[in-house]
Amino acid sequence: MDRPNPLFRNLNSKIASLPMMLIVMGVFVGGTLWTVLFSFTNIKILPIFTPKQWIDGFVGFANYKRLFNSDRWMSCPAITKIGQESWQFKCTGAMPNMITYAILAIIIMISLGFLLAVMMDQKIRLEGMFRTIYLYPFALSFIVTGHVWAWIMSPEYGLQSAMRQMGWESFSFGWIADRDMVMYAIVIAGIWQGTGFVMALMLAGLRGIDEDIWKAARVDGIPAWRTYIQIVLPMMKPVMVTTFVLVASGAVRIYDLVVALTDGGPGISSDVPSRYIYQNFSANLGQSLSASTVMLLSMAIVLIPWIRMEFGKKSQA
């Protein structure tokens, strides 16, 4: 007996989901293509896509050259020598700021979230209460988080002021007013916001580990820390990859936390690509679209390896 064509399996479900698929294709895929195509033009206002508009305004890679020549987007001065042995090389601008935030957020959030999940997995008392406390910041919007941490880090009336009023006159914590430290202040707020969510993902992965594995490890006399590193972590690879993708994509799209916490300041020392795009959207749409395309490529660098890993295994199976 011939097997039915897979195309006609669950036909009613596929027909029901067809409008949603068309909307996704039209809005998301169409919008992405529109953004990429018009990033090669010198348009100043939102156009309706016509081939004539694109041909008349075509400027090639001029927007991208102007973008990467902009100090606000990226500035990497030459390496300079300071003293006898020390060297200085520091890129500034929206793109380096985003990369700094992404690297620190990914490393610290995943590490701290995993450690918290390991602690919660020990069947501690009041686990539900602690889980709620850790997850509570994630329930807040980034706007609220930004305003709260702006108050905490304010040199005038935040933590620095409180410590000095208690007698510690030398205490200093004015990171949001320091050009060199302001991005680290944003990282702290972002970690406070997102670590609880990472912990929940890791805890779900840990609870999915078969109890017989733990029993076998104890029988063999394997220390708990080696069990986690050599056995549990490799088994949690899908959870780790998913967590990495979520944290990395959130870091690339960071906007509201920066606006609420520093509004890109001091000056533009904490500017990020999303804020750069928003502020240039009305003044220079073509360059704004080129910056959006660069962000799209940044997201693709994160997502494509994950998609290949997830769907490549299924196709091979």
N, C-alpha and C positions, 0 to 999 in steps of 0.2 A: 504493500500500500504506500502510495507516494505521500510524503510529508507535505503539509500545507505550506505555501509560500510565507516566509516570516513577515513579509510586507503586510499581509492580511491578518496577522494575529492581533487580537485585541483591537479590531478595527473600530469599534464604537469609541473606545478610549482615545484612539488617535484622531478620530474626527472631532471629538469634543475638545481636544487640545489644539486643534488646528488654528483657531482664532488667536490664541495666545502665542503660538509659534510665529504667526504672521506679524503680530505686533512686535515681537522681539526682533525678528528679522528686519522689519521696517524701521523701528525706532533705534535700537542699539547698533545693529550692523550697519544700517543705512547712515545713522548719525556718525559712526566711526569713520566710514568711508568719506562722508562729506567733510569731516574735520581734516582728514589726511590730505584730500585733494585740494581743499582751499588753503591749506597751509603753504602751498606753493604759489599763492597769489598775493597781490597787494591790496586786497579788499579792506575797506574801513568799516563797513556796516554789514549786517546780516543779509546775505543775498539768497534768492531762490536759485537752486542749482540749475543752470543752463550751460551747455557747452560753450556758448559765446562768452558768457561771463568769465568762465575759467580761462579761455584762450586769451581774452583781452587783458586779463589781470595777471597772467602767468609771469612769475619772476624767478622761477627755478628755486635754487637753494638760498636765495638772498635772505629770506627771513631767518633761516637756520644760522647762517653766518652772522647776521646781526644779533641773533639771540646769544650765541656763544661768545661773541665779542662784548656783550654787555656785562659790566662788572656786577650788576645786580643779580644776574643769572649765575655767572661763574667767573671767578677771578683767581687765577693760580699764578702768583708771581714766581720769579726765578728763585732757585735755592740760594739762600744767603748764609754766609758763615758768621757766627757770633762767637767772639772769643777765640780760644785756641782749638777746642774740640767740638763745640756744639754747632749744630746746623739748624736752620729754620726753614720749613716749607709748609705753608698753610694756605689751603684754598678757601675762599670765602664766597658767599653768594647763596642764592636760593637752593641750587642743586646740591652743593656740598653740605649745606645745612640739613637737607632731607636725607642725604646718605649717612651723615653722622647720626641723626636721630634713628634711622632704620637699623643701622648696625648695632647701636647700643640697646635699642628696644628689643630687637630679636634675641640678642645674647642674654640680656638680663631677664626679660620676661619669661623666656623658655626655661632658663636655669632656675630662677626663683619659683616659677609656677610648678616645675617638676619637684623641687624640694618640698614645697608646701603640700603637693599631692602625696608625696611619700609619707610625710608626717600625718596627713589625714587618713592615709590607708592603714595606719596602725590600730584602727578601731578604738580611737581615743574617746573619752567621755565628752559629752556635749558637742559631738561632731556636727550635728545639724546647725547649732548656733554659730560655731566657727565658720562653717561653710557659708552661712548667710552673711557673716561679717566680711569675709573675703570677697564675696560676690557683690556686695552692696555698691562699691564704687562703679562697677560696670553698669549698674542700673541708671547711673546719672549720665546726663549728656556731657559732651566735651566742653560745651559752653559753661555749664555749672562747674565742672572740674577746673577749668581755666580760671574762673573768677575766684574760686576758693583758694587755689594755690597762688594766685596773684596777691591775695590778702595775706596769706601765710608768709610769702617771700618778700613782701614789701618792706624796704628798710625803714620806712616811717612808722608803720603801725603793725608790723607782722612779728615774726619770730625774733628778728634782731632786736626790735624795740622791747619786746617782752623780756628777753634775756638781760638786756642792759638795765631795765628797771629793777630786775632782781639782784643787781649788783655786779653782773659780769660785764664790765664796761668794754672789755676788749673783744667781745663776741661780735663777729661780722658774718652776715649772711644776706648780702645784697646782690645775688646772682642775676636777677632779672634786670638790674641796672648796669651790669658788667657785660661789655661786648664779647669778651672771651669766654664767659661762663653761662650766658643766657640760654644757649642750646641745651646745656646740661640741666638747667632748671626745667626746661620743657620736657626733657627725658624723664626726670623724676615724676612730674605730674602724669605723664603718659604711662609710666610703669605702675603708679598707684591706681590708675584707672583700669588697666587691662590685665594685670597679673592674676586677679581672681578668676577671670574668664579662662585664662590659660590653665590655671590650677584645676578648674572644673573639667576641661578636656583631658588633662593628664590623669585626673582621678578616675574618669570613666574608662580610660585605657588600662589603668592599673587594676580596676575592678573586673576587667575582662580577662585577666590572666588566670589560667586554670590553677586552682588551689593545689593540685597534685604536683605542679612544678615547684612550689614552695616547699612542700613536704619532701620531695626528692632532694632538693638543695640542702635542707636541714639534715636529712639522713646522711648525705655525703659530706657533711661538715663544712659546706661552703659558707663563708661569711656573708652576712646580709648585703653589705656594700658591693661585694663581687657579684652576687646574684642580680642586683639591680643593674650593674654596669654590663656584665657579660651575657645575661639571659634576658632580663626584663626589657632593657632599652632596645635591643634588636627586635624583640617581639612587638614593641610599640612604634615601630617605624612608620606605619600609616598615620597614626595619631600625631607623631612628631612632624611629619611632612605637612599634614593638614594645618597644624598649629602654625608652622613656619609660614605657610602661604597666607593665612589669615592675618598674622601679625605684620608680615612684610607688605601685603597689599594695603593694610590700614596705615602703615608708615608712609607709603608713597602718596596716599591721598590726604595726609594730615593737613588740616586747614583750621577748623573751628577752635581747636585747643590753642593754637598759636595766636589767633585773633583775640581770643578771650584773655589769654595770659599776658602777652607782650605786644600784640598788634604789630608784630614784625620788628619791634624795637629792641634795644636802643638804636635809633636810626633805621637801618634795614639789616641789622646784624642777625636777626632771627627770622628773616624772610624765608618762605618756602615756595616751591613751584605752584601750588594751588592758589596761594595768595597773589603771586606774581601774575598768573593767568587771569584771575578775577579783576585785578586792577588795570590790566592792559586790554581787557575785552572791549571796552567802548572806545578807547583811544587808538589802538592798533590791532584790529581783529586778526589780520594775517599772521602777525608775530605771536599773538596769543594762541592761535591754532597750532602754530609750529611748536610752541612750548607744550601744548596739550598732546601733540604727537610724540614728543620726547617722553612725556610721562606714560603714554600708552606703551612705548617700547620698554620702559622701565618695568611696567606691569607684566609685559610679555616675557621678559627675562625671568621673572618670578614664576609665572603661571605655566609656561610651556614645558619646562622640565617636569613639573608636577602632573600635567595632563598626559605627557608621554609615559610617565611611570605608571599612572593609574590605568589609563585606557590601553596602553601597550601590553600590559600583562593580561588584560581581559581578551584582547585580540589574539594573543599567542595561545591562551588557554582554549 
